[in-house]
């Protein structure tokens, strides 16, 4: 007997409205609906030119951001990286990060491990300003 879970990521609940970030951001976390035990997976769509109004880091979880469409910039601590389609960026748990979409917007798949559940992230409003 096989054990698997099937989910269209667009069917996971969009969390952006809960934080007043719609329509500039769409953020769908699939960890719970996919019943992930060791990791997390999210879909993130960022509107053209939109910069997340916060930076974040984690207590226990490293993340890999894969830009699947569009263009974007990521601020990682004091460095800003230009990203193009299919670029992947691994970010250590203790490293502050944020993102900004290019002129055509951006879509990311974000993988995190280990599976930490809620409360692992530290958010800093206005971290990437100027």
Beta strands, then each sheet from edge to edge (+ up, - down):
strand 1: 25-29
strand 2: 40-46
strand 3: 54-58
strand 4: 62-76
strand 5: 79-83
strand 6: 88-91
strand 7: 97-113
strand 8: 121-125
sheet 1: 1+ 2- 7+ 4- 5+
sheet 2: 1+ 2- 7+ 4- 6+
sheet 3: 3+ 8-
end
